[in-house]
Amino acid sequence: MRPVFFGENSKPSLQYEIDAWHPGWAPDLEIEAGRAWMGNEVYRDRIQALVMVELNYLFLAVPLGYRYKSGGRNTVSRDYANAVWVCDALYGHSRITMHYSLCVIGY
């Protein structure tokens, strides 16, 4: 759990559950599977990382492709390519400043 807000006696009043954390390096590791793109986890992880305290890096692991059936036929969602596309758009835009470094990992 990583804190976002602190309340009485400096106890976290809002926290987000993350997959891995290292106190010395201050990274957040998020490993996503089937919901990475179609379940909007890529967006959720990016927004939550913006508000977590003491976060310097976000490592976002998403599948290269997620296979599923739609209407009885096999389909592949290009999760990694879509995640990189969104991240490039956000980091490349002049109106948005990201306070953490990002690494997208395809598996």
Buried (B, 14 or more C-beta within 10 A) or exposed (E): EBBBEEEEEEEBEEBBEBEEBEEEEBBBBBBBEBBBBEEEBBEBBBEBBBBBEEBEBBBBBBBEBBEEEEEEEEEEBBBBBBBBEBBEEEEEEEEEEBEBEBEBEBE
